[in-house]
């Protein structure tokens, strides 16, 4: 059985991310095999399918999809450790294919 996230749910995630544009945040990205990378910086831009994160020290730009947040591949938190993104869409917001 395959489930798909509703468009309304992704719009909510996008709106949440847009509210943190320009604010200093921490990103925790799961890169597989129980490995994670942590980066500090700001969200510089948001687009329809992705957002751009600019690292603080190196000025490197990384792009992430909103679905990375929904699938818990990516977490966004404040520098004090407060988790900003914690999505659980296991309710009937999913549509069956």
N, C-alpha and C positions, 0 to 999 in steps of 0.2 A: 504494500500500500504506500503510495507516495502522497505527501502532503505539501502544500504550497502556502506560503505566507500571503495574507491578503494585502492588497495595495494600501489600504488604510493603515495597516500596521507599519509598513515601511515609511509612509508619510509621517507618522508619529515619531519614528526614529530619526528621520531627517530633520524634523522640527526641533527635536531635542538637541541634536548636534549643532544646528544653526544657532542655538542659544548660547553655545560655548565658543563661538568664533572670537578670536582675539584674547581669550582668557588662557592663562598658563595652566596646562594640564599634564598629566602623566599618561602614557600609553603603554599597555602591556599587550604584546602580540605573541600569540602561540604559534611557533614555527614548526611544530611537529616533534614527535618522539620525546615528549615531555620537556621540551625546551621552550623558553620564553625569552623575549627581549623586552627591555624597559627603556623608554625614551621620554625625555622631557621637552616640551615645546608648546606651540599654539596651533590651533586649527586656523589656517589662513583663508581658505575658501571652501564653499560647499557647492556642489553641482547636483544634477538630478539623480545620478546613480552613485556618486562617490564624493568624498571630501579630501582636502589636501591638508596634511599635517607638516608643519615646519619645525625641525629640531632646533632646540635652543642654542647649543654650542657650535654646531657645524653648519647651520643654515641649509642642511639637506632637506629636500621636500619628498614626502612619501604620500602616496594616495591609498586610501582604504575605501572599501565598499560599505554601505550601510548594512548589508547582509553579514559582514564580518562581525558586527556588534550583536546581531540577532543570534548568530550561531556560536557566540562566545569564543570566537577566534581572536577577538580584540576586546579589550576593556579600556574604558576611559575613566580616570579618577583625578581628583584634585591633588595638589602637592601634599596636603595634610592626610591623604589616604582615603578620603571619602569617595566611594564608588559612585560615579555619575550614570553609568550605563549598566543596568541589570534587567534584561528583558526576559520575560517568560510568556511566550505566546502559545502555551499548551492548551489554552482555552479554545472554544469553538470558533475562533477567528480564522482558523485554517480552512482552506477549501480542498475538497478531495478531487483528484484528477481521475 
